[in-house]
Amino acid sequence: MDYFAHKDISSPVIVFTSLWLFICTLASLRLYGFTGYSEKTIGYITCGSVAFSLGAFSSTLVNKQTTKQTRYAHLRGKNLQTSDGNQQQLCFTFLEIILALACVGSALSLFYSLNAFRSGASYMEVRGSRLGYNDEQAFSNPIVGLFVTYFCGPAMTVLIPIAIVFLFKKQHKKFSLIVFLCALADVISSGGRIQIIYIVSQLIAAFFLL
């Protein structure tokens, strides 16, 4: 529906829903003894994807109504009607708040993984507990686990493409560097490869589109 409406495969709806569809498909295959699959989680992801799509559609409708503005310029006693585009700007302060919280989650994740290594756990055991390949809890504090899983993961999904765009446009270099450092900490602490695939796919898309 989004493609037929906008004729753009790089729209947020297609990018994010395709990512979650890919993740859920791999999870449903339950490869290598994967046990972290539940119908409730798939339901949460589906509801989130639908809500995101509706939000993106609503934002597009609002932007279309406010994109063009008419302004009048007074020149030598005459009113000249001109059209002006309404420049949309990112709320960078909001992005910085999300990044700060994501940094806290990445630091906590890395701390728990390093603490497990010190206790004698192998890398595969830590990776299995983080990615749901065994029944062990990755975080002793359930609140930390919920924060890392349900906030920091989606936050990095949003921040990575923004950081890549900034990287290609040579803007906000410190912001992009911190995002990639958080992503590196997440990969090291969990051993997951989906984030690497996501970054590579976003880099390829940015290379061809920017």
C-alpha positions, 0 to 999 in steps of 0.5 A: 500500500505504501509503495503504490501511494508513494512509489518509493522503496526507501520510505520509512514504512517499507524500510522498517516493516521489511526489517521486522518481517525479515527478523520475524521470519528468521525467528519463526524458522527456529534455527540452531535450537532458537527458543526465544520465539513466542506468539506474544512477541510476534503480536507486539511487533505486528501491533508496533509495525501497524502503529508505525505505518499509521503514524507515517501515513498520518505524518505524510498527510499532515506534511502535504497540507503544510508543505506549500505556503503562500507569502506576499512580498511588498515591492514598490507598492505592489503585492507579489504573490510567491510560493515558499516551501515549509522547511522540515527540521529534525528535533535534534534535542529529542534525538540526543535524549534518545541517544543518551538513553540508548548509550545507557542501555548499551553500557549496561548490556556490555557490563552484564556481558563482561560480568558474565565472562568474569564469572566463567561463562563462555561467549556462546553461553552469553550470546545464547542468553542474550538472543534467546538460544537458551533459557538463561536470563541475560540480565539479573535485573528484569527492569534492565532487561526490559529497558535494553530489549524494548527501548534500546533495541528499537532506539538503535534501529531509528538512530542508525539510519539517521547517523548514516545520513549525517555521515554521508552529509558530513554533519553532526559527526560526534552524534554519528560516532556515538551511535556507531560506538553504541552499535559496536557495544551491542554487537560485542555484548550480544554477538548478534549479526542482525544489527551488522546486516542492518547497518550494511543494508542502510549504508548501501541504500544511503550510497545509492540514494544520497 
